[in-house]
């Protein structure tokens, strides 16, 4: 709640650091025990006292039953719109899944758990907690813009041979929207088909399955109150004030703030405002200019596919702040150290453009109507605050959480990649494209069922 009443100060990075090194991922029974004890308290900061409900539970029970008894290998493909899904799902698998399955007469061969794949940057901004917990619960890091053979081998081994399901977000990172699927990366299916092929070559009859999961929030009266507080916070940073604004429709209040922030970004990047264009088209010009600006500051050419360019700039910024391969900065002379610190500071400022780019690509959505569902208004207002926050130098940790009344984890039928292996061997590209399309359909079915429910 405190975050609703203050605008966080931006503290630039003032020095370079040695790269963060994490131990080889493993399952520590002690850390898992601590996680079971403390996870609910941690989730309270994100979810409050919300009740977690599993829908489509038979899909989850059967997928875990097969995976934990080594009859199949399971990849959990979870949607990632809010940022806290890995923590929520980890807690749910560790503390809730076994009991729910027993009520249906299903006993697992071992206590349920899942190992998550995460970006290397998480332990950089996640602090000592992430650095300690994640390797000790089997979580595996991966780069978006670097070749990491060791990391990829680790993930491939975990999928094909590990004792637990492997969980990853096919959206690549936080997607900021629950009710639509804007983009899915094919990497999950590259990994899945590779594991299926590997098992097939060994003569194993163990299949590789993808279990789609979608997480949704339901809000009550607390959500209504927090929505109003959040709207006032946004209006305050945009220069709008007065009790009379509460009488304006939701669409008008949010549109005025959205347009003000957009115009501020157009001025920032010296883009001539053209009100004849749609909001999405105007935002596209801001995104393009921000990306070109960050590339120019980093000394890169503006060429190639959008996400590859974005990931590359972000990686280079991280590599100037956390220096790869340098673990003893005390060996540097004062001049050498000062230059590294200056470059780290430059990278921090370049990252402010990158943070804006990261968010804005997903914000090209219409404002919910005045009679829209409460969860849509809350999510849009959270994103509108993010739009303001990223504009003034913020990042995902400055996102405002709104406590839901209920969290719905909705599962869809598994996608069996082993059954599709012949098609993959005939035409890899087509098989992966079809698998991505089928996963998107399952997500959309989850969304549709959530709306109708």
C-alpha positions as a Markdown table, in Angstrom:
| # | Residue | x | y | z |
|---|---|---|---|---|
| 1 | Unk | 0.0 | 0.0 | 0.0 |
| 2 | Unk | 2.9 | 2.3 | 0.8 |
| 3 | Unk | 3.9 | 2.3 | -2.9 |
| 4 | Unk | 0.5 | 3.9 | -3.8 |
| 5 | Unk | 1.4 | 7.0 | -1.9 |
| 6 | Unk | 5.0 | 7.7 | -3.0 |
| 7 | Unk | 6.9 | 8.0 | -6.2 |
| 8 | Unk | 10.2 | 6.1 | -5.8 |
| 9 | Unk | 13.4 | 8.0 | -6.3 |
| 10 | Unk | 15.8 | 6.8 | -9.0 |
| 11 | Unk | 19.2 | 6.0 | -7.8 |
| 12 | Unk | 21.7 | 5.7 | -10.7 |
| 13 | Unk | 24.4 | 3.0 | -10.6 |
| 14 | Unk | 27.6 | 4.8 | -9.5 |
| 15 | Unk | 30.0 | 1.9 | -9.9 |
| 16 | Unk | 30.7 | -1.3 | -11.7 |
| 17 | Unk | 30.5 | -4.6 | -10.0 |
| 18 | Unk | 32.1 | -8.0 | -10.4 |
| 19 | Unk | 29.7 | -10.4 | -12.1 |
| 20 | Unk | 27.4 | -12.4 | -9.8 |
| 21 | Unk | 28.3 | -16.0 | -9.7 |
| 22 | Unk | 25.8 | -18.6 | -8.6 |
| 23 | Unk | 26.5 | -22.2 | -7.7 |
| 24 | Unk | 25.4 | -25.1 | -9.9 |
| 25 | Unk | 21.6 | -25.6 | -9.5 |
| 26 | Unk | 20.7 | -28.4 | -7.1 |
| 27 | Unk | 17.8 | -29.3 | -4.9 |
| 28 | Unk | 18.6 | -28.5 | -1.3 |
| 29 | Unk | 16.1 | -30.1 | 1.1 |
| 30 | Unk | 16.9 | -27.4 | 3.7 |
| 31 | Unk | 16.2 | -24.5 | 1.3 |
| 32 | Unk | 13.0 | -26.2 | 0.1 |
| 33 | Unk | 11.9 | -26.6 | 3.7 |
| 34 | Unk | 12.6 | -22.9 | 4.3 |
| 35 | Unk | 10.7 | -22.0 | 1.2 |
| 36 | Unk | 7.7 | -24.0 | 2.4 |
| 37 | Unk | 7.9 | -22.1 | 5.7 |
| 38 | Unk | 8.4 | -18.6 | 4.3 |
| 39 | Unk | 6.8 | -18.6 | 0.9 |
| 40 | Unk | 3.3 | -17.7 | 2.0 |
| 41 | Unk | 4.7 | -14.7 | 3.9 |
| 42 | Unk | 6.6 | -13.6 | 0.8 |
| 43 | Unk | 3.5 | -14.1 | -1.4 |
| 44 | Unk | 1.5 | -12.0 | 1.0 |
| 45 | Unk | 3.4 | -8.9 | -0.2 |
| 46 | Unk | 2.2 | -9.7 | -3.7 |
| 47 | Unk | -1.1 | -11.5 | -3.3 |
| 48 | Unk | -2.3 | -10.5 | 0.2 |
| 49 | Unk | -4.6 | -13.2 | 1.6 |
| 50 | Unk | -5.9 | -14.3 | -1.8 |
| 51 | Unk | -7.2 | -17.8 | -2.1 |
| 52 | Unk | -5.5 | -19.9 | -4.8 |
| 53 | Unk | -7.8 | -22.1 | -6.9 |
| 54 | Unk | -6.8 | -24.7 | -9.4 |
| 55 | Unk | -9.1 | -25.3 | -12.4 |
| 56 | Unk | -8.5 | -28.1 | -15.0 |
| 57 | Unk | -6.9 | -30.0 | -12.1 |
| 58 | Unk | -7.0 | -33.3 | -13.8 |
| 59 | Unk | -4.6 | -32.1 | -16.5 |
| 60 | Unk | -2.1 | -31.0 | -13.7 |
| 61 | Unk | -2.6 | -34.1 | -11.6 |
| 62 | Unk | -2.1 | -36.6 | -14.5 |
| 63 | Unk | 0.9 | -34.6 | -15.9 |
| 64 | Unk | 2.7 | -34.6 | -12.6 |
| 65 | Unk | 1.8 | -38.2 | -11.9 |
| 66 | Unk | 3.3 | -39.3 | -15.1 |
| 67 | Unk | 6.4 | -37.1 | -14.8 |
| 68 | Unk | 7.2 | -37.9 | -11.1 |
| 69 | Unk | 6.9 | -41.7 | -11.9 |
| 70 | Unk | 9.2 | -41.2 | -14.9 |
| 71 | Unk | 6.6 | -42.3 | -17.4 |
| 72 | Unk | 6.9 | -38.9 | -19.1 |
| 73 | Unk | 8.9 | -35.7 | -19.1 |
| 74 | Unk | 6.9 | -32.5 | -18.5 |
| 75 | Unk | 7.5 | -28.9 | -19.5 |
| 76 | Unk | 5.2 | -26.5 | -17.6 |
| 77 | Unk | 4.5 | -23.6 | -20.0 |
| 78 | Unk | 3.1 | -20.8 | -17.8 |
| 79 | Unk | 1.9 | -17.4 | -18.8 |
| 80 | Unk | 3.8 | -14.6 | -17.2 |
| 81 | Unk | 1.7 | -11.4 | -17.2 |
| 82 | Unk | 2.3 | -10.1 | -13.6 |
| 83 | Unk | 5.9 | -11.0 | -12.6 |
| 84 | Unk | 5.0 | -13.2 | -9.6 |
| 85 | Unk | 3.9 | -16.3 | -11.4 |
| 86 | Unk | 7.1 | -18.4 | -10.7 |
| 87 | Unk | 6.9 | -17.7 | -6.9 |
| 88 | Unk | 3.2 | -18.4 | -6.9 |
| 89 | Unk | 3.5 | -21.6 | -8.8 |
| 90 | Unk | 6.5 | -22.8 | -6.8 |
| 91 | Unk | 4.5 | -22.3 | -3.6 |
| 92 | Unk | 1.5 | -24.0 | -5.1 |
| 93 | Unk | 3.4 | -27.1 | -6.3 |
| 94 | Unk | 5.3 | -27.5 | -3.0 |
| 95 | Unk | 2.5 | -26.9 | -0.5 |
| 96 | Unk | -0.9 | -27.4 | -2.2 |
| 97 | Unk | -0.7 | -29.9 | -5.1 |
| 98 | Unk | -0.1 | -33.1 | -3.1 |
| 99 | Unk | -3.1 | -32.5 | -0.8 |
| 100 | Unk | -5.4 | -31.6 | -3.7 |
| 101 | Unk | -4.3 | -34.7 | -5.6 |
| 102 | Unk | -4.9 | -37.0 | -2.6 |
| 103 | Unk | -8.5 | -35.8 | -2.4 |
| 104 | Unk | -8.9 | -37.2 | -5.9 |
| 105 | Unk | -7.2 | -40.5 | -4.9 |
| 106 | Unk | -3.9 | -39.7 | -6.8 |
| 107 | Unk | -0.6 | -40.4 | -5.1 |
| 108 | Unk | 2.6 | -39.0 | -6.6 |
| 109 | Unk | 5.8 | -41.1 | -6.7 |
| 110 | Unk | 7.7 | -38.3 | -5.0 |
| 111 | Unk | 6.7 | -34.9 | -3.4 |
| 112 | Unk | 5.7 | -32.6 | -6.3 |
| 113 | Unk | 8.2 | -29.8 | -7.3 |
| 114 | Unk | 9.2 | -28.0 | -10.5 |
| 115 | Unk | 12.5 | -26.4 | -11.5 |
| 116 | Unk | 12.2 | -23.0 | -13.2 |
| 117 | Unk | 14.2 | -21.5 | -16.0 |
| 118 | Unk | 15.0 | -17.8 | -15.4 |
| 119 | Unk | 17.0 | -15.0 | -17.0 |
| 120 | Unk | 20.5 | -14.4 | -15.6 |
| 121 | Unk | 19.5 | -10.8 | -14.8 |
| 122 | Unk | 17.1 | -12.0 | -12.1 |
| 123 | Unk | 19.9 | -12.7 | -9.6 |
| 124 | Unk | 21.3 | -9.3 | -10.5 |
| 125 | Unk | 18.3 | -7.2 | -9.5 |
| 126 | Unk | 16.8 | -9.8 | -7.1 |
| 127 | Unk | 19.6 | -9.4 | -4.6 |
| 128 | Unk | 20.9 | -11.9 | -2.1 |
| 129 | Unk | 17.6 | -13.7 | -1.6 |
| 130 | Unk | 17.4 | -14.7 | -5.3 |
| 131 | Unk | 21.1 | -15.5 | -5.4 |
| 132 | Unk | 20.6 | -17.9 | -2.4 |
| 133 | Unk | 17.2 | -19.4 | -3.1 |
| 134 | Unk | 17.1 | -20.0 | -6.8 |
| 135 | Unk | 20.1 | -22.2 | -7.3 |
| 136 | Unk | 19.1 | -24.3 | -4.3 |
| 137 | Unk | 15.7 | -25.1 | -5.6 |
| 138 | Unk | 17.0 | -26.3 | -8.9 |
| 139 | Unk | 16.2 | -23.1 | -10.9 |
| 140 | Unk | 18.4 | -22.8 | -14.0 |
| 141 | Unk | 19.6 | -19.5 | -15.6 |
| 142 | Unk | 19.6 | -18.7 | -19.3 |
| 143 | Unk | 20.7 | -15.8 | -21.5 |
| 144 | Unk | 18.5 | -14.2 | -24.1 |
| 145 | Unk | 21.3 | -12.6 | -26.1 |
| 146 | Unk | 24.4 | -14.8 | -25.4 |
| 147 | Unk | 25.5 | -18.2 | -26.4 |
| 148 | Unk | 25.6 | -20.3 | -23.2 |
| 149 | Unk | 26.3 | -23.9 | -24.1 |
| 150 | Unk | 26.7 | -24.9 | -20.5 |
| 151 | Unk | 23.4 | -23.4 | -19.5 |
| 152 | Unk | 21.5 | -24.9 | -22.4 |
| 153 | Unk | 23.0 | -28.3 | -21.8 |
| 154 | Unk | 21.9 | -28.1 | -18.2 |
| 155 | Unk | 18.3 | -27.3 | -19.3 |
| 156 | Unk | 18.2 | -30.0 | -21.9 |
| 157 | Unk | 19.4 | -32.5 | -19.3 |
| 158 | Unk | 16.8 | -31.4 | -16.8 |
| 159 | Unk | 14.0 | -31.8 | -19.4 |
| 160 | Unk | 15.1 | -35.2 | -20.7 |
| 161 | Unk | 16.4 | -36.8 | -17.5 |
| 162 | Unk | 15.6 | -34.7 | -14.5 |
| 163 | Unk | 13.3 | -36.0 | -11.7 |
| 164 | Unk | 11.0 | -33.0 | -11.8 |
| 165 | Unk | 9.0 | -31.0 | -14.4 |
| 166 | Unk | 10.8 | -28.0 | -15.9 |
| 167 | Unk | 8.8 | -24.7 | -15.9 |
| 168 | Unk | 9.4 | -21.8 | -18.2 |
| 169 | Unk | 7.5 | -18.8 | -19.6 |
| 170 | Unk | 7.1 | -19.1 | -23.4 |
| 171 | Unk | 6.4 | -15.3 | -23.5 |
| 172 | Unk | 10.0 | -14.8 | -22.7 |
| 173 | Unk | 9.5 | -12.3 | -19.9 |
| 174 | Unk | 6.7 | -10.4 | -18.2 |
| 175 | Unk | 3.9 | -9.7 | -20.7 |
| 176 | Unk | 1.8 | -7.3 | -18.6 |
| 177 | Unk | -1.5 | -8.5 | -20.0 |
| 178 | Unk | -3.7 | -11.4 | -18.9 |
| 179 | Unk | -6.6 | -11.3 | -21.4 |
| 180 | Unk | -4.5 | -11.6 | -24.6 |
| 181 | Unk | -1.5 | -13.4 | -25.9 |
| 182 | Unk | 0.7 | -10.9 | -27.7 |
| 183 | Unk | 3.8 | -13.0 | -28.4 |
| 184 | Unk | 5.2 | -16.5 | -27.7 |
| 185 | Unk | 8.8 | -17.4 | -28.3 |
| 186 | Unk | 9.5 | -20.8 | -29.9 |
| 187 | Unk | 12.4 | -21.7 | -27.6 |
| 188 | Unk | 10.3 | -23.9 | -25.4 |
| 189 | Unk | 9.5 | -26.2 | -28.4 |
| 190 | Unk | 13.1 | -26.3 | -29.6 |
| 191 | Unk | 14.0 | -27.6 | -26.1 |
| 192 | Unk | 11.0 | -30.0 | -26.0 |
| 193 | Unk | 11.5 | -31.5 | -29.4 |
| 194 | Unk | 15.2 | -31.9 | -28.7 |
| 195 | Unk | 14.4 | -33.8 | -25.6 |
| 196 | Unk | 11.9 | -36.0 | -27.4 |
| 197 | Unk | 14.4 | -36.8 | -30.1 |
| 198 | Unk | 17.1 | -37.6 | -27.5 |
| 199 | Unk | 14.8 | -40.0 | -25.7 |
| 200 | Unk | 13.7 | -41.6 | -28.9 |
| 201 | Unk | 17.3 | -42.3 | -29.9 |
| 202 | Unk | 17.8 | -44.0 | -26.6 |
| 203 | Unk | 14.8 | -46.3 | -27.3 |
| 204 | Unk | 12.9 | -44.8 | -24.4 |
| 205 | Unk | 9.1 | -44.9 | -24.4 |
| 206 | Unk | 9.1 | -41.8 | -22.1 |
| 207 | Unk | 7.1 | -39.0 | -23.8 |
| 208 | Unk | 7.7 | -35.3 | -23.6 |
| 209 | Unk | 4.6 | -33.3 | -22.7 |
| 210 | Unk | 3.9 | -29.5 | -22.5 |
| 211 | Unk | 1.5 | -28.5 | -19.8 |
| 212 | Unk | -0.1 | -25.0 | -20.5 |
| 213 | Unk | -0.9 | -23.0 | -17.4 |
| 214 | Unk | -2.6 | -19.6 | -17.2 |
| 215 | Unk | -2.9 | -17.5 | -14.1 |
| 216 | Unk | -5.8 | -15.1 | -13.5 |
| 217 | Unk | -6.8 | -12.7 | -10.7 |
| 218 | Unk | -10.2 | -12.0 | -9.3 |
| 219 | Unk | -10.7 | -8.8 | -7.3 |
| 220 | Unk | -13.2 | -7.7 | -4.7 |
| 221 | Unk | -14.0 | -4.5 | -2.8 |
| 222 | Unk | -10.4 | -4.1 | -1.8 |
| 223 | Unk | -9.6 | -3.9 | -5.5 |
| 224 | Unk | -12.1 | -1.2 | -6.1 |
| 225 | Unk | -10.6 | 1.0 | -3.4 |
| 226 | Unk | -7.0 | 0.3 | -4.6 |
| 227 | Unk | -8.0 | 1.1 | -8.1 |
| 228 | Unk | -9.1 | 4.6 | -7.1 |
| 229 | Unk | -6.0 | 5.2 | -5.1 |
| 230 | Unk | -3.8 | 4.1 | -8.0 |
| 231 | Unk | -5.7 | 6.3 | -10.4 |
| 232 | Unk | -5.1 | 9.3 | -8.1 |
| 233 | Unk | -1.4 | 8.4 | -7.9 |
| 234 | Unk | -1.2 | 8.4 | -11.7 |
| 235 | Unk | -3.1 | 11.7 | -12.0 |
| 236 | Unk | -0.8 | 13.3 | -9.4 |
| 237 | Unk | 2.4 | 12.5 | -11.4 |
| 238 | Unk | 0.7 | 13.7 | -14.6 |
| 239 | Unk | -0.3 | 17.1 | -13.0 |
| 240 | Unk | -4.0 | 16.4 | -12.8 |
| 241 | Unk | -5.7 | 17.1 | -9.5 |
| 242 | Unk | -9.1 | 18.0 | -7.9 |
| 243 | Unk | -11.8 | 15.9 | -6.3 |
| 244 | Unk | -14.0 | 16.5 | -9.3 |
| 245 | Unk | -11.9 | 14.1 | -11.3 |
| 246 | Unk | -13.5 | 11.2 | -9.5 |
| 247 | Unk | -16.8 | 12.0 | -11.3 |
| 248 | Unk | -15.1 | 11.6 | -14.7 |
| 249 | Unk | -15.6 | 8.2 | -16.4 |
| 250 | Unk | -12.7 | 5.7 | -16.1 |
| 251 | Unk | -12.0 | 5.9 | -19.8 |
| 252 | Unk | -11.6 | 9.7 | -19.7 |
| 253 | Unk | -9.4 | 9.7 | -16.6 |
| 254 | Unk | -7.0 | 7.2 | -18.0 |
| 255 | Unk | -7.0 | 8.6 | -21.5 |
| 256 | Unk | -6.0 | 12.0 | -20.3 |
| 257 | Unk | -3.1 | 10.6 | -18.3 |
| 258 | Unk | -2.1 | 8.2 | -21.1 |
| 259 | Unk | -2.0 | 11.0 | -23.7 |
| 260 | Unk | 0.0 | 13.2 | -21.3 |
| 261 | Unk | 2.7 | 10.6 | -20.8 |
| 262 | Unk | 2.8 | 9.8 | -24.5 |
| 263 | Unk | 3.3 | 13.4 | -25.4 |
| 264 | Unk | 6.1 | 13.7 | -22.8 |
| 265 | Unk | 7.8 | 10.8 | -24.4 |
| 266 | Unk | 7.4 | 12.3 | -27.9 |
| 267 | Unk | 9.0 | 15.5 | -26.7 |
| 268 | Unk | 11.8 | 13.5 | -25.0 |
| 269 | Unk | 12.7 | 11.8 | -28.3 |
| 270 | Unk | 12.0 | 14.9 | -30.4 |
| 271 | Unk | 9.1 | 13.2 | -32.3 |
| 272 | Unk | 6.6 | 15.6 | -33.9 |
| 273 | Unk | 3.2 | 14.7 | -32.3 |
| 274 | Unk | 0.6 | 13.6 | -34.9 |
| 275 | Unk | -2.9 | 13.3 | -33.3 |
| 276 | Unk | -4.3 | 11.8 | -36.5 |
| 277 | Unk | -2.4 | 8.6 | -35.7 |
| 278 | Unk | -3.7 | 6.0 | -33.3 |
| 279 | Unk | -2.2 | 5.7 | -29.8 |
| 280 | Unk | -0.5 | 2.4 | -30.9 |
| 281 | Unk | 1.0 | 4.0 | -33.9 |
| 282 | Unk | 2.3 | 6.9 | -31.9 |
| 283 | Unk | 3.7 | 4.6 | -29.3 |
| 284 | Unk | 5.4 | 2.6 | -32.0 |
| 285 | Unk | 7.4 | 5.7 | -33.0 |
| 286 | Unk | 8.4 | 6.2 | -29.4 |
| 287 | Unk | 9.6 | 2.6 | -29.2 |
| 288 | Unk | 11.6 | 2.8 | -32.4 |
| 289 | Unk | 13.2 | 6.1 | -31.3 |
| 290 | Unk | 14.0 | 4.8 | -27.8 |
| 291 | Unk | 15.6 | 1.6 | -29.3 |
| 292 | Unk | 17.6 | 3.6 | -31.8 |
| 293 | Unk | 18.7 | 6.0 | -29.1 |
| 294 | Unk | 19.9 | 3.2 | -26.8 |
| 295 | Unk | 21.7 | 1.5 | -29.7 |
| 296 | Unk | 23.4 | 4.7 | -30.7 |
| 297 | Unk | 24.6 | 5.3 | -27.1 |
| 298 | Unk | 25.9 | 1.7 | -26.9 |
| 299 | Unk | 27.6 | 2.0 | -30.3 |
| 300 | Unk | 25.4 | -0.5 | -32.1 |
| 301 | Unk | 23.9 | -0.5 | -35.6 |
| 302 | Unk | 20.1 | -0.3 | -35.7 |
| 303 | Unk | 19.5 | -3.5 | -37.7 |
| 304 | Unk | 17.9 | -6.8 | -37.3 |
| 305 | Unk | 14.7 | -8.2 | -35.7 |
| 306 | Unk | 13.2 | -6.0 | -32.9 |
| 307 | Unk | 13.5 | -8.4 | -30.0 |
| 308 | Unk | 17.0 | -9.5 | -30.9 |
| 309 | Unk | 18.0 | -5.8 | -30.9 |
| 310 | Unk | 16.3 | -5.2 | -27.6 |
| 311 | Unk | 17.8 | -8.2 | -25.9 |
| 312 | Unk | 21.3 | -7.3 | -27.2 |
| 313 | Unk | 21.2 | -3.7 | -25.8 |
| 314 | Unk | 19.9 | -5.0 | -22.5 |
| 315 | Unk | 22.6 | -7.6 | -22.2 |
| 316 | Unk | 25.4 | -5.1 | -23.0 |
| 317 | Unk | 24.0 | -2.8 | -20.4 |
| 318 | Unk | 24.1 | -5.5 | -17.8 |
| 319 | Unk | 27.6 | -6.5 | -18.9 |
| 320 | Unk | 28.9 | -3.0 | -18.2 |
| 321 | Unk | 27.3 | -2.9 | -14.8 |
| 322 | Unk | 28.2 | -6.5 | -13.8 |
| 323 | Unk | 31.5 | -7.2 | -15.5 |
| 324 | Unk | 31.7 | -10.7 | -16.9 |
| 325 | Unk | 34.9 | -12.5 | -16.2 |
| 326 | Unk | 36.2 | -9.8 | -13.8 |
| 327 | Unk | 36.1 | -11.0 | -10.2 |
| 328 | Unk | 38.7 | -8.9 | -8.5 |
| 329 | Unk | 38.3 | -5.2 | -9.2 |
| 330 | Unk | 40.8 | -4.4 | -6.5 |
| 331 | Unk | 43.6 | -5.3 | -9.0 |
| 332 | Unk | 42.5 | -2.3 | -11.1 |
| 333 | Unk | 44.3 | 1.0 | -10.9 |
| 334 | Unk | 42.2 | 4.0 | -9.8 |
| 335 | Unk | 42.1 | 5.2 | -13.4 |
| 336 | Unk | 41.0 | 1.8 | -14.7 |
| 337 | Unk | 38.4 | 1.4 | -12.0 |
| 338 | Unk | 37.0 | 4.9 | -12.5 |
| 339 | Unk | 36.5 | 4.3 | -16.3 |
| 340 | Unk | 34.7 | 1.1 | -15.5 |
| 341 | Unk | 32.5 | 3.0 | -13.0 |
| 342 | Unk | 31.7 | 5.7 | -15.6 |
| 343 | Unk | 30.8 | 3.1 | -18.2 |
| 344 | Unk | 28.5 | 1.4 | -15.6 |
| 345 | Unk | 26.8 | 4.7 | -15.0 |
| 346 | Unk | 26.4 | 5.3 | -18.7 |
| 347 | Unk | 24.9 | 1.8 | -19.0 |
| 348 | Unk | 22.4 | 2.6 | -16.2 |
| 349 | Unk | 21.1 | 5.6 | -18.1 |
| 350 | Unk | 20.9 | 3.7 | -21.4 |
| 351 | Unk | 18.9 | 1.0 | -19.4 |
| 352 | Unk | 16.3 | 3.7 | -18.7 |
| 353 | Unk | 15.5 | 3.7 | -22.5 |
| 354 | Unk | 15.6 | -0.1 | -22.5 |
| 355 | Unk | 13.1 | -0.4 | -19.6 |
| 356 | Unk | 10.7 | 1.9 | -21.5 |
| 357 | Unk | 11.1 | -0.2 | -24.6 |
| 358 | Unk | 10.5 | -3.4 | -22.7 |
| 359 | Unk | 7.2 | -2.2 | -21.3 |
| 360 | Unk | 5.8 | -0.1 | -24.2 |
| 361 | Unk | 5.7 | -3.0 | -26.7 |
| 362 | Unk | 3.0 | -4.6 | -24.6 |
| 363 | Unk | 1.1 | -1.4 | -23.8 |
| 364 | Unk | -0.3 | -1.0 | -27.3 |
| 365 | Unk | -3.8 | -2.0 | -26.2 |
| 366 | Unk | -7.0 | -0.1 | -26.0 |
| 367 | Unk | -8.4 | 1.4 | -22.8 |
| 368 | Unk | -11.1 | -0.8 | -21.2 |
| 369 | Unk | -14.6 | 0.5 | -21.5 |
| 370 | Unk | -16.3 | 2.0 | -18.5 |
| 371 | Unk | -18.4 | -1.1 | -18.0 |
| 372 | Unk | -15.4 | -3.5 | -18.4 |
| 373 | Unk | -14.7 | -6.1 | -15.8 |
| 374 | Unk | -12.9 | -4.9 | -12.7 |
| 375 | Unk | -9.7 | -7.0 | -13.3 |
| 376 | Unk | -9.3 | -5.3 | -16.7 |
| 377 | Unk | -9.5 | -1.9 | -15.2 |
| 378 | Unk | -7.1 | -2.8 | -12.5 |
| 379 | Unk | -4.6 | -4.3 | -14.9 |
| 380 | Unk | -4.8 | -1.4 | -17.3 |
| 381 | Unk | -4.3 | 1.1 | -14.4 |
| 382 | Unk | -1.3 | -0.9 | -13.2 |
| 383 | Unk | 0.1 | -0.7 | -16.7 |
| 384 | Unk | -0.7 | 3.0 | -17.0 |
| 385 | Unk | 1.3 | 3.5 | -13.8 |
| 386 | Unk | 4.1 | 1.5 | -15.3 |
| 387 | Unk | 4.0 | 3.7 | -18.4 |
| 388 | Unk | 4.5 | 6.7 | -16.2 |
| 389 | Unk | 7.1 | 5.0 | -14.0 |
| 390 | Unk | 9.2 | 3.8 | -17.0 |
| 391 | Unk | 9.0 | 7.3 | -18.5 |
| 392 | Unk | 10.6 | 8.8 | -15.4 |
| 393 | Unk | 13.3 | 6.1 | -15.0 |
| 394 | Unk | 11.5 | 3.3 | -13.2 |
| 395 | Unk | 11.6 | -0.5 | -13.8 |
| 396 | Unk | 9.5 | -3.5 | -13.0 |
| 397 | Unk | 10.2 | -3.5 | -9.3 |
| 398 | Unk | 8.3 | -0.2 | -9.2 |
| 399 | Unk | 5.1 | -1.9 | -10.5 |
| 400 | Unk | 2.2 | -1.5 | -8.1 |
| 401 | Unk | 0.7 | -4.7 | -6.8 |
| 402 | Unk | -3.1 | -4.8 | -6.2 |
| 403 | Unk | -4.2 | -7.6 | -3.8 |
| 404 | Unk | -6.7 | -10.0 | -5.5 |
| 405 | Unk | -9.5 | -11.8 | -3.7 |
| 406 | Unk | -8.8 | -15.0 | -5.6 |
| 407 | Unk | -6.0 | -16.4 | -7.8 |
| 408 | Unk | -7.1 | -18.9 | -10.5 |
| 409 | Unk | -4.5 | -21.3 | -11.9 |
| 410 | Unk | -6.1 | -22.7 | -15.0 |
| 411 | Unk | -4.6 | -25.7 | -16.8 |
| 412 | Unk | -5.2 | -26.9 | -20.4 |
| 413 | Unk | -4.6 | -30.4 | -21.9 |
| 414 | Unk | -1.0 | -31.3 | -22.5 |
| 415 | Unk | 0.6 | -31.1 | -25.9 |
| 416 | Unk | 2.5 | -34.3 | -26.5 |
| 417 | Unk | 5.7 | -33.5 | -28.4 |
| 418 | Unk | 6.8 | -37.2 | -28.8 |
| 419 | Unk | 3.7 | -37.9 | -30.8 |
| 420 | Unk | 4.6 | -35.0 | -33.1 |
| 421 | Unk | 8.3 | -36.1 | -33.4 |
| 422 | Unk | 7.8 | -37.6 | -37.0 |
| 423 | Unk | 6.4 | -34.3 | -38.2 |
| 424 | Unk | 9.3 | -32.5 | -36.5 |
| 425 | Unk | 11.8 | -34.7 | -38.2 |
| 426 | Unk | 10.2 | -34.0 | -41.6 |
| 427 | Unk | 10.0 | -30.2 | -41.2 |
| 428 | Unk | 11.3 | -28.7 | -38.0 |
| 429 | Unk | 10.2 | -25.2 | -38.7 |
| 430 | Unk | 6.7 | -26.2 | -39.6 |
| 431 | Unk | 6.4 | -28.5 | -36.5 |
| 432 | Unk | 7.5 | -25.8 | -34.1 |
| 433 | Unk | 5.3 | -23.2 | -35.7 |
| 434 | Unk | 2.3 | -25.5 | -35.4 |
| 435 | Unk | 3.1 | -26.3 | -31.8 |
| 436 | Unk | 3.4 | -22.6 | -30.9 |
| 437 | Unk | 0.0 | -22.0 | -32.6 |
| 438 | Unk | -1.6 | -24.9 | -30.6 |
| 439 | Unk | -0.1 | -23.5 | -27.4 |
| 440 | Unk | -1.6 | -20.1 | -28.1 |
| 441 | Unk | -5.0 | -21.7 | -28.8 |
| 442 | Unk | -4.9 | -23.4 | -25.4 |
| 443 | Unk | -4.0 | -20.1 | -23.7 |
| 444 | Unk | -6.9 | -18.4 | -25.5 |
| 445 | Unk | -9.2 | -21.2 | -24.4 |
| 446 | Unk | -8.1 | -20.6 | -20.8 |
| 447 | Unk | -8.7 | -16.9 | -21.2 |
| 448 | Unk | -12.1 | -17.5 | -22.8 |
| 449 | Unk | -13.2 | -19.9 | -20.0 |
| 450 | Unk | -11.9 | -17.4 | -17.4 |
| 451 | Unk | -14.0 | -14.6 | -19.0 |
| 452 | Unk | -17.2 | -16.7 | -19.2 |
| 453 | Unk | -16.6 | -18.1 | -15.6 |
